[in-house]
Amino acid sequence: MPAALALTVLASSAAPAALVAGPAVATENVESHLTLETDGAAPGQQVWVALTQKIRLHWHTYWLNPGDSGIATSIGWTLPAGWQAGDINWPAPERFPIGPLVNFGYQNTVHLLVPLTLPADAKPGAPVTLTAAVDWLVCEDICIPESATLTLDVPVVDGAAKPAAEAAALFTEARTSLPVPSPYPVRLVPGEKQHKLVIQAPELAQGKIRDAFFFPDDFKTAASNAAQPMQLDGQGLTLALTPGGALPAGPAKGVLTFVEELDGKPLRHAFAISADTGAMAATTPAAGTVLDSAAKETAGTSLAGAILLALLGGMILNLMPCVFPVLSMKAMALISHGPGHARQHGLVYTAGVLACFAAIAGALLVLRAGGAAIGWGFQLQDPLVVAILAYVMLLLGLSLSGVFSIGTSAMGVGQGLASRGGLAGSFFTGVLATVVATPCTAPFMGTALGYAITQPWYAAMAVFLSLGLGMALPFLALTFSPALLRRMPRPGLWMDRVKQGLAFPLYASAAWLVWVLSVQAGPDTVAAVLAGMVAVAFAGWLYGVTRQSGTGWRVGGGLVALALVVASVLGAGRTAMNAAPAALAASSGPAKNYEAFSEARLDELRGQNKPVFVNFTAAWCVTCLVNERTSLSTEAVKAAMKQKGITYLKGDWTNRDAKIARILESHGRSGVPLYLLYLPGAAEPLVLPQLLTEGTVLEAMAPIQG
């Protein structure tokens, strides 16, 4: 009997520890369960629990920082009194590009480790049931929030718990996927538009390192969808990070991953990083280099400063070719009014400008809050809006040419204006001036609007309204200055001649907008819009010739004209929806000195330490087109680029492009143009002014040795 008892004890001591695992719970896309690393838990002991999730093929869940979208997996524990659950130990994530967005997370199978600590007075005995309420978001082309309530019965044992043999492989795999503390010194050198993550590891320079990427714990440290150009030198590895927002206080934490080729086989390394932030990166250009005035003003820009810049930019906007014809027509209207009426028209015109600026700004801010990557002039990225604006320009030109008039005049030009109709015309003029101003960018605007889109809505709206007020101020000041009004020429036959002459800039604007459509939506849309313009012109003529007829003819002519205009708009919209755009910055050819922009091409050139000039432009941006004709396409500039080996990249924002929108925002801009010059060896690009001259461009390129 004693011998049998001894054999029994020996056998039990040699038996492997039992596996402690909870039942699996399957949702539509994920199967989840809990596993304990040991056969139980002793009072005062820390043990590990793994949440294992088997994810549907091609679907993924999310990391601590989910990236551009998504929600991190969370666990809510229900534990006995005194028990404590620690934070999730996150495995190194993967990148999941989805259109313009990049998400961070996991696919296939993931193990999330959580430490559990028992109180010292826990009593051994019957198993204790732990409950975990797990929530996650799982995505492929669509995203589905899912959840599960998981349980785990943990035996409380007397004496140290033993590792469960059946759990060993699972926990080995889980710990292998965790990032290890970095063996290398790491620091983050912050910059205004680009941070540098410096890993001091000279031995890496001799290795075959590729695909380096830093996953920040806080999305503000680095934009998720931005490339991270890598440089290897004798000191180690440096990554260029595009800020995702204001740099958080304290060390920059996250996971650094890269692939190393060892004996012909790729090995992925993952290091947990806690990088102290160093001083501002030194990026002072050589003497004589042109610095962007907006870049200087952006540093430390306050709300008051942004409002002042917006006022100045708005006033200069009146001189832009988009606005001047419309404003000239309104100025002519003042000749027919006394000072009192002039002031009323000035105030109503200002109200129209501010109302339209508020509407555009409100739409922009709401869409950006919803995740859309858009900026100043965003409405002109819609071919239908461009087509409608072309029709409006044509109709206004026809009205000024005398083909028809709305009321006594749509723009308030002429004699005997009724007070109500004239004021309505002034309000409409303010709205129209704002709409046609959106293709233009004046000096100071870039800094002001770049500041606005990073601020709370009320501050952003204050900046946009200040821009509108600045645009309205010159005309408003004229209406409140009797001395200036007296200096204006008296009414006469010349007014009709000037009015007819002002129609031609509007016809030219309509023709330019048709060209914009050819770039945006191709020849089929242009054909549809040209046919629509013929119909719109006929509608204007029909409306005009029936105004002096009987009531029936007037109503019938008006309805037919309206139907023609509506049909033209619908036809243009239907064609534009199915059209394939023709890129403004198409691939390079023998007659072009530029290439189409891509982040991959920019990274490749910068990795080769080559100088690069990047032009972000749009077909609907008048300022961009003027700069290209007068400053970027001259023989002197082309020769300088060729002699100095500068690669010219052109980024086309004519149609919506979220990647370009985020690049603009990373440089403090909400719209085009944006000109970047990357000098060899410089961590950050030089940002050239929004209004260029040939001399400005050549001076910026001067430090580059050919």
C-alpha positions in Angstrom: 0.0 0.0 0.0 2.7 2.5 0.8 4.4 1.6 -2.5 1.2 2.1 -4.4 0.7 5.5 -2.8 4.2 6.5 -3.6 3.7 5.6 -7.2 0.5 7.6 -7.3 2.2 10.7 -5.9 5.1 10.3 -8.3 2.8 10.0 -11.3 0.8 13.0 -10.3 3.9 15.1 -9.8 5.1 14.1 -13.3 1.8 14.9 -15.0 1.8 18.1 -17.0 -0.1 21.1 -15.7 -3.6 21.3 -17.0 -4.6 23.9 -19.6 -6.8 26.7 -18.3 -8.8 28.1 -21.3 -12.2 29.7 -21.7 -14.8 28.8 -24.3 -14.4 30.4 -27.8 -17.0 32.9 -28.9 -17.4 33.4 -32.6 -18.8 36.5 -34.3 -19.3 37.0 -38.0 -15.7 37.8 -38.6 -13.6 37.0 -35.5 -13.3 34.0 -33.1 -12.1 35.0 -29.6 -11.1 33.1 -26.4 -9.0 33.5 -23.3 -6.1 31.3 -22.2 -4.1 31.3 -18.9 -0.4 30.7 -19.1 -0.3 28.6 -16.0 -2.4 25.9 -14.4 -3.8 28.3 -11.9 -2.9 31.4 -9.8 -1.5 31.6 -6.3 -2.3 34.4 -3.8 -0.2 37.5 -4.5 1.1 36.0 -7.8 1.1 37.8 -11.2 -0.1 35.5 -14.0 -0.6 36.2 -17.7 -3.8 35.8 -19.8 -3.9 35.8 -23.6 -6.9 37.1 -25.6 -6.5 35.2 -28.8 -8.5 36.4 -31.9 -8.7 34.5 -35.2 -9.6 37.1 -37.8 -11.4 36.4 -41.0 -9.1 36.2 -44.1 -8.4 39.7 -45.6 -10.0 41.4 -42.6 -8.1 43.2 -39.8 -8.5 44.6 -36.3 -6.7 47.6 -34.8 -3.7 48.5 -32.7 -3.4 50.9 -29.8 -3.1 53.8 -32.4 -5.4 52.7 -35.2 -4.0 55.1 -37.7 -6.1 57.3 -39.9 -9.3 55.5 -38.9 -10.5 52.6 -36.8 -10.9 51.8 -33.1 -8.4 49.9 -30.9 -9.5 46.7 -29.4 -10.6 47.1 -25.7 -11.1 44.8 -22.8 -13.4 45.5 -19.8 -12.7 43.1 -17.0 -15.1 42.0 -14.3 -12.9 40.6 -11.5 -13.2 39.5 -7.9 -12.4 42.0 -5.2 -8.7 42.7 -5.0 -7.8 41.2 -8.4 -6.2 43.6 -10.8 -5.8 43.5 -14.6 -2.9 45.5 -16.2 -2.7 47.1 -19.6 -2.8 45.2 -22.9 0.7 44.3 -24.1 0.3 45.1 -27.8 2.1 43.1 -30.5 4.0 45.1 -33.2 1.3 46.2 -35.7 1.1 46.0 -39.5 0.2 48.8 -42.0 -3.1 48.5 -44.0 -3.3 51.1 -46.8 -7.0 51.7 -47.7 -7.3 54.3 -50.5 -5.6 57.5 -49.1 -5.8 56.2 -45.5 -3.3 54.0 -43.7 -4.5 52.0 -40.7 -2.4 50.1 -38.1 -3.5 46.7 -36.8 -3.5 42.9 -37.1 -4.7 40.2 -39.5 -5.1 36.4 -39.3 -4.4 35.6 -35.6 -3.4 38.0 -32.9 -2.6 37.4 -29.2 -3.1 40.3 -26.7 -1.4 39.6 -23.4 -2.7 41.0 -20.2 -1.1 40.6 -16.7 -3.4 39.6 -13.8 -2.4 40.1 -10.2 -4.1 38.3 -7.3 -4.5 39.8 -3.8 -2.3 38.3 -1.1 -5.4 37.2 0.8 -6.9 35.3 -2.0 -8.1 32.0 -0.7 -7.2 28.8 -2.6 -10.1 26.6 -3.5 -12.7 26.5 -6.1 -12.0 28.2 -9.5 -12.8 31.9 -9.8 -14.7 33.0 -12.9 -13.2 36.1 -14.7 -15.3 37.9 -17.3 -13.9 40.0 -20.1 -16.2 42.3 -22.2 -14.2 42.7 -25.5 -15.0 45.3 -28.1 -13.3 45.6 -31.5 -13.7 47.0 -35.0 -13.0 44.6 -37.9 -12.6 45.9 -41.4 -12.1 45.0 -45.0 -13.9 47.1 -47.6 -16.4 47.9 -44.8 -16.0 48.1 -41.1 -18.1 46.2 -38.6 -18.0 46.8 -34.8 -18.2 43.5 -32.9 -18.0 42.4 -29.3 -17.9 39.3 -27.2 -18.2 38.4 -23.5 -15.5 35.9 -22.7 -15.1 33.9 -19.5 -12.2 32.1 -17.9 -12.3 29.9 -14.8 -9.0 30.4 -12.9 -8.1 27.9 -10.1 -6.7 29.6 -7.0 -3.9 27.2 -5.9 -1.8 26.9 -2.8 1.8 27.4 -3.8 3.2 28.7 -7.1 1.2 27.9 -10.2 3.0 25.9 -12.9 3.3 26.7 -16.6 0.7 24.8 -18.6 2.5 22.8 -21.3 -0.4 23.1 -23.8 -0.3 26.9 -23.5 3.5 27.2 -24.0 3.4 27.4 -27.8 0.6 30.1 -27.7 2.5 32.3 -25.2 5.8 31.8 -27.0 4.2 33.0 -30.2 2.5 35.9 -28.4 5.8 37.1 -26.8 7.7 36.7 -30.1 5.3 39.2 -31.7 5.9 41.8 -29.0 8.3 44.6 -29.6 11.5 44.4 -27.5 13.1 47.4 -25.8 15.3 49.2 -28.2 19.0 48.4 -27.7 19.9 51.6 -29.5 19.8 55.2 -28.3 16.9 57.0 -30.0 16.0 60.7 -30.1 13.3 62.7 -31.9 14.5 66.0 -33.4 11.3 68.1 -33.9 10.8 70.4 -36.8 8.1 72.7 -37.9 7.1 70.6 -40.9 9.1 67.5 -40.4 10.5 65.6 -37.4 13.6 63.4 -37.5 13.7 60.1 -35.6 17.4 59.3 -35.2 18.4 55.8 -34.2 22.1 55.8 -33.2 23.1 52.3 -34.5 26.2 52.4 -36.6 26.1 48.6 -37.2 22.8 49.0 -39.0 24.5 51.0 -41.7 26.4 48.0 -42.8 23.4 45.7 -42.8 20.7 45.3 -45.4 18.0 47.3 -43.9 14.7 48.1 -45.6 11.0 49.0 -44.9 11.8 50.9 -41.8 8.6 52.5 -40.2 7.8 54.1 -36.9 4.3 53.4 -35.4 3.7 56.2 -32.9 1.5 55.5 -29.8 0.0 59.0 -30.4 -1.2 59.9 -33.9 0.0 63.5 -33.5 3.7 62.4 -33.4 3.6 61.2 -37.1 0.9 61.2 -39.8 -0.2 57.7 -40.4 -0.5 57.9 -44.2 2.7 59.9 -44.8 5.8 58.2 -46.1 8.8 58.0 -43.8 11.9 58.4 -45.9 14.8 56.5 -44.5 18.5 57.4 -44.5 21.3 55.1 -43.5 24.8 56.5 -42.8 27.7 55.8 -40.6 25.8 57.0 -37.5 22.8 54.8 -37.9 19.2 55.2 -39.2 17.1 58.3 -39.6 13.4 58.5 -40.4 11.7 61.7 -41.6 8.3 61.9 -40.0 5.5 64.2 -41.1 3.7 65.6 -38.0 0.2 64.5 -37.5 -0.5 67.4 -35.1 1.0 69.3 -32.2 3.9 67.1 -30.8 2.7 65.6 -27.5 4.6 66.5 -24.3 7.2 64.0 -23.0 9.1 61.3 -24.8 7.8 60.1 -28.2 6.7 56.5 -27.7 5.9 53.8 -30.3 7.2 50.9 -32.2 10.0 51.0 -34.7 10.0 48.1 -37.3 12.4 47.3 -40.1 13.4 44.3 -42.2 17.0 43.1 -42.2 18.3 40.6 -44.7 20.2 37.9 -42.8 21.8 35.1 -44.9 19.4 35.9 -47.7 16.3 35.7 -45.5 14.2 38.7 -44.4 13.9 39.1 -40.6 11.5 41.7 -39.2 12.6 43.5 -36.1 10.3 45.4 -33.8 11.6 47.7 -31.1 9.7 49.6 -28.4 10.8 53.2 -28.6 10.8 55.9 -26.0 12.6 58.8 -27.7 13.5 62.0 -25.9 12.9 65.1 -28.0 16.0 67.2 -28.9 16.4 70.7 -30.1 14.8 72.1 -33.3 16.5 70.7 -36.3 18.9 73.1 -38.0 17.6 73.8 -41.5 19.0 77.3 -42.1 19.5 77.7 -45.8 22.6 79.2 -47.4 23.0 82.9 -47.5 20.9 84.6 -50.2 18.3 81.8 -50.3 14.7 82.9 -50.7 12.6 81.9 -47.7 8.8 81.8 -47.9 7.3 84.8 -46.2 4.4 82.6 -45.2 6.7 80.1 -43.6 8.2 82.9 -41.5 4.8 84.2 -40.5 3.4 80.7 -39.6 5.8 80.3 -36.7 4.0 81.5 -33.6 1.0 82.8 -35.6 -1.8 83.9 -33.2 -5.5 84.3 -33.9 -5.1 88.0 -34.1 -2.1 87.7 -36.5 -4.1 85.3 -38.7 -7.0 87.7 -38.8 -4.7 90.5 -39.8 -3.1 88.4 -42.5 -6.6 87.4 -43.8 -7.7 91.0 -44.0 -4.6 91.9 -46.0 -5.0 88.8 -48.3 -8.6 89.6 -48.8 -7.9 93.1 -49.9 -5.2 91.9 -52.4 -7.7 89.4 -53.7 -9.6 92.2 -55.4 -6.7 92.6 -57.8 -6.8 89.0 -58.9 -8.1 88.3 -62.5 -10.9 86.2 -61.1 -12.4 89.0 -59.1 -11.7 92.2 -61.0 -14.3 92.0 -63.8 -17.1 91.4 -61.3 -16.0 94.1 -59.0 -15.6 96.6 -61.9 -19.3 96.0 -62.8 -20.4 96.7 -59.2 -18.3 99.8 -59.0 -20.0 101.1 -62.2 -23.3 100.7 -60.4 -22.4 103.3 -57.9 -22.4 106.0 -60.5 -26.1 105.8 -60.7 -26.7 106.2 -57.0 -26.4 109.0 -54.5 -24.2 108.7 -51.4 -27.0 107.3 -49.2 -27.9 104.6 -51.6 -24.2 103.8 -52.3 -23.6 103.1 -48.6 -26.6 100.7 -48.6 -25.2 98.9 -51.6 -21.8 98.7 -50.0 -23.2 97.1 -46.8 -25.4 94.7 -48.7 -22.5 93.7 -51.0 -20.4 93.1 -47.9 -23.1 91.0 -46.4 -23.2 88.9 -49.6 -19.4 88.4 -49.5 -19.5 87.4 -45.8 -22.5 85.1 -46.2 -20.8 83.2 -49.1 -17.5 83.0 -47.2 -19.3 81.7 -44.2 -21.1 79.1 -46.3 -17.9 77.9 -48.0 -16.0 77.9 -44.7 -18.8 76.0 -42.9 -18.9 73.4 -45.6 -15.1 73.0 -45.6 -14.9 72.7 -41.8 -17.8 70.2 -41.6 -16.4 68.0 -44.4 -12.9 68.1 -42.8 -14.4 67.2 -39.5 -15.9 64.2 -41.2 -12.5 63.1 -42.4 -12.5 64.6 -45.9 -9.1 65.9 -47.0 -10.0 69.2 -48.7 -8.9 72.8 -48.7 -9.5 76.2 -50.2 -11.2 76.0 -53.6 -12.5 72.5 -52.8 -15.8 73.1 -54.6 -14.0 73.7 -57.9 -12.7 70.1 -57.7 -16.2 69.0 -58.7 -16.7 69.2 -62.5 -20.4 70.0 -62.1 -19.6 73.1 -60.0 -17.1 74.2 -62.7 -19.8 73.7 -65.4 -22.4 75.7 -63.5 -19.9 78.5 -62.9 -19.1 78.5 -66.7 -22.8 78.8 -67.4 -23.1 81.7 -64.9 -20.2 83.5 -66.5 -21.8 83.1 -69.9 -25.1 84.3 -68.7 -23.6 87.4 -67.0 -21.6 88.1 -70.2 -24.8 87.9 -72.3 -26.6 90.2 -69.9 -23.9 92.8 -70.1 -23.9 92.4 -73.9 -27.6 93.4 -73.9 -29.0 90.0 -74.9 -31.3 90.1 -71.8 -31.6 91.6 -68.4 -32.9 90.4 -65.1 -35.3 92.9 -63.6 -33.6 96.1 -64.7 -30.2 94.6 -64.3 -28.7 91.5 -62.7 -25.7 93.5 -61.5 -27.4 96.7 -60.7 -26.0 98.5 -63.7 -28.3 101.0 -65.5 -30.9 103.6 -64.7 -34.0 103.5 -62.6 -33.1 100.7 -60.3 -35.7 99.7 -57.8 -34.4 99.8 -54.3 -35.2 96.2 -53.6 -33.9 94.9 -56.9 -30.7 96.9 -56.7 -29.9 95.7 -53.2 -30.6 92.1 -54.2 -28.2 92.6 -57.1 -25.5 94.0 -54.7 -25.9 90.9 -52.5 -25.7 88.6 -55.5 -22.6 90.5 -56.6 -20.9 89.8 -53.3 -21.8 86.1 -53.5 -20.6 85.9 -57.1 -17.3 87.7 -56.3 -16.6 85.2 -53.6 -17.3 82.2 -55.7 -15.1 83.4 -58.5 -12.4 84.3 -56.0 -11.8 80.7 -54.9 -9.5 79.8 -57.7 -7.2 82.6 -56.6 -4.7 82.7 -53.7 -3.3 86.1 -52.7 -0.2 86.8 -50.6 -0.8 86.3 -46.8 -3.8 84.0 -47.5 -1.8 80.8 -47.4 -0.6 81.5 -43.8 -4.0 82.7 -42.6 -5.9 79.7 -44.0 -3.2 77.2 -43.1 -3.6 78.5 -39.5 -7.4 78.4 -39.7 -7.8 74.8 -40.6 -5.9 73.7 -37.5 -8.0 75.7 -35.1 -11.4 75.2 -33.4 -14.3 76.0 -35.6 -15.0 79.4 -34.1 -11.4 80.6 -34.6 -11.4 79.2 -38.2 -14.6 80.9 -39.0 -13.2 84.2 -37.6 -10.3 83.9 -40.0 -12.5 83.1 -43.0 -14.8 86.0 -42.3 -11.8 88.3 -41.9 -10.7 87.2 -45.4 -14.2 88.0 -46.7 -14.2 91.4 -44.9 -10.8 92.2 -46.4 -12.1 91.4 -49.8 -15.2 93.6 -49.3 -13.3 96.5 -47.6 -12.1 98.4 -50.7 -15.6 98.6 -52.2 -17.2 99.3 -48.8 -14.7 102.1 -48.2 -15.6 103.6 -51.6 -19.3 103.6 -50.8 -18.6 105.4 -47.5 -16.3 108.1 -49.0 -18.3 110.9 -50.6 -15.1 112.5 -51.8 -14.1 109.4 -53.8 -17.7 109.0 -55.1 -17.6 112.6 -56.4 -14.4 111.8 -58.3 -16.1 109.0 -60.3 -17.2 109.9 -63.8 -20.8 110.9 -64.4 -23.3 108.6 -66.1 -23.5 108.6 -69.8 -23.4 106.6 -73.0 -19.9 105.5 -72.1 -21.4 103.3 -69.4 -23.1 101.1 -72.0 -19.8 100.8 -73.9 -17.8 99.9 -70.8 -20.6 97.5 -69.7 -20.5 95.7 -73.0 -16.7 95.6 -72.9 -16.7 94.0 -69.5 -18.7 91.1 -70.9 -15.6 89.8 -72.7 -13.5 89.0 -69.5 -16.6 87.0 -68.5 -16.6 85.2 -71.8 -12.9 84.5 -71.3 -13.6 83.2 -67.8 -16.2 80.8 -69.2 -13.8 79.6 -71.9 -11.1 79.1 -69.2 -13.5 77.1 -67.1 -14.3 74.9 -70.1 -10.5 74.2 -70.3 -10.5 73.3 -66.6 -13.3 70.8 -67.4 -11.1 69.3 -70.2 -8.5 68.5 -67.6 -10.9 67.4 -64.9 -13.3 65.3 -66.8 -12.1 64.8 -70.4 -13.5 65.6 -73.8 -16.9 64.1 -73.4 -17.8 66.4 -70.6 -16.4 69.4 -72.6 -18.7 68.4 -75.5 -21.7 68.2 -73.2 -20.9 71.5 -71.6 -20.4 73.3 -74.9 -23.7 72.0 -76.1 -25.1 73.2 -72.8 -23.6 76.6 -73.3 -25.4 76.9 -76.6 -28.7 75.9 -74.9 -28.0 78.4 -72.1 -27.2 81.2 -74.6 -30.5 80.4 -76.4 -32.3 80.4 -73.1 -30.9 83.9 -72.3 -31.9 85.2 -75.7 -35.4 83.7 -75.4 -35.8 85.2 -72.0 -34.8 88.6 -73.3 -37.0 88.7 -76.4 -40.1 87.6 -74.5 -39.8 90.2 -71.7 -41.7 92.8 -73.8 -44.4 90.3 -74.9 -47.7 89.5 -73.3 -48.0 87.7 -70.0 -48.4 84.3 -71.6 -45.3 84.7 -73.8 -43.3 86.1 -70.8 -44.2 83.1 -68.6 -43.8 80.6 -71.3 -40.5 82.0 -72.5 -39.2 82.1 -68.9 -40.2 78.5 -68.2 -38.6 77.3 -71.4 -35.4 79.2 -70.6 -35.4 77.8 -67.1 -35.9 74.2 -68.5 -33.0 74.7 -70.9 -30.7 75.8 -68.2 -31.7 73.0 -65.9 -31.3 70.4 -68.7 -27.9 71.8 -69.5 -26.8 71.5 -65.8 -28.1 67.9 -65.5 -26.5 66.9 -68.8 -23.2 68.2 -67.7 -23.4 66.5 -64.4 -24.4 63.1 -65.8 -21.5 63.2 -68.3 -19.0 64.4 -65.7 -19.9 61.5 -63.4 -18.9 59.0 -66.0 -15.9 60.8 -67.4 -12.3 59.8 -67.0 -10.1 62.8 -66.0 -7.0 63.7 -68.0 -4.2 64.6 -65.6 -2.8 68.1 -65.7 0.6 66.7 -64.6 0.7 63.7 -66.8 3.8 61.6 -67.0 6.8 63.2 -68.4 7.4 63.5 -72.1 10.0 65.0 -74.5 8.2 68.4 -74.5 7.9 68.6 -70.7 10.5 69.4 -68.1 8.5 67.8 -65.2 7.3 64.4 -64.0 4.0 63.6 -62.3 4.3 63.8 -58.5 4.2 60.7 -56.3 5.4 60.3 -52.8 7.3 57.2 -53.9 9.2 59.2 -56.6 9.9 62.0 -54.1 11.2 59.5 -51.5 13.4 57.8 -54.2 15.0 61.1 -55.3 15.5 62.2 -51.7 17.0 58.9 -50.8 19.5 59.5 -53.7 20.2 63.0 -52.2 19.1 64.7 -55.4 17.6 68.2 -55.5 13.8 68.2 -56.2 11.4 71.0 -57.0 7.7 70.1 -56.3 4.8 72.2 -57.7 1.4 71.5 -56.3 -1.1 73.1 -58.7 -4.6 72.8 -60.2 -6.2 73.7 -63.5 -8.8 75.9 -61.8 -6.1 77.8 -59.8 -5.5 81.1 -61.7 -2.5 82.0 -59.4 -0.9 78.6 -60.2 -1.3 79.1 -64.0 0.1 82.6 -63.9 3.1 81.4 -61.9 3.7 78.6 -64.3 3.6 80.8 -67.4 5.7 83.7 -66.0 8.1 82.0 -63.6 8.4 78.2 -64.0 8.3 77.8 -67.7 10.9 80.4 -68.7 14.0 79.3 -70.5 16.2 80.6 -67.7 14.4 78.5 -65.1 14.4 75.4 -67.3 18.1 75.8 -68.0 18.9 76.2 -64.3 17.0 73.1 -63.4 18.8 71.1 -66.1 22.2 72.5 -65.2 21.8 71.8 -61.5 20.2 68.4 -61.9 16.9 69.4 -60.3 14.0 67.0 -60.8 10.7 68.9 -61.3 7.6 67.1 -59.9 4.1 68.4 -60.5 1.3 67.4 -58.2 -2.2 67.9 -59.8 -4.9 68.9 -57.3 -7.5 69.7 -60.0 -9.6 66.8 -58.8 -9.7 65.7 -55.2 -6.6 63.9 -53.9 -6.5 63.2 -50.2 -2.7 62.6 -50.3 -2.0 66.0 -51.8 -4.4 67.6 -49.4 -2.6 66.2 -46.4 0.8 67.2 -47.8 -0.6 70.8 -48.2 -1.8 70.7 -44.6 1.5 69.4 -43.3 3.1 72.5 -44.7 0.5 74.8 -43.2 -1.5 75.3 -46.4 -5.1 74.7 -47.1 -4.9 75.1 -50.9 -2.7 75.5 -53.9 -0.2 76.7 -55.0 2.5 75.2 -52.9 6.1 75.2 -54.1 8.7 73.1 -52.3 12.4 73.0 -53.1 14.4 70.1 -51.5 18.1 70.9 -51.3 20.6 68.0 -51.1 21.2 67.1 -47.4 18.4 69.3 -46.0 15.9 67.6 -43.7 13.1 70.0 -44.7 12.2 71.7 -47.9 12.3 75.4 -48.7 8.8 76.8 -49.2 8.7 79.4 -52.0 6.2 82.3 -52.0 2.7 81.8 -53.5 3.3 84.6 -56.1 6.5 83.8 -58.0 8.9 85.7 -60.2 11.6 84.2 -62.3 14.2 85.9 -60.0 12.6 84.4 -56.9 12.9 80.9 -58.4 16.4 81.3 -59.6 17.6 82.8 -56.3 16.1 79.8 -54.4 18.0 77.4 -56.6 21.3 79.3 -56.4 22.8 77.3 -53.5 22.5 74.1 -55.5 25.8 73.2 -57.2 25.4 72.0 -60.7 
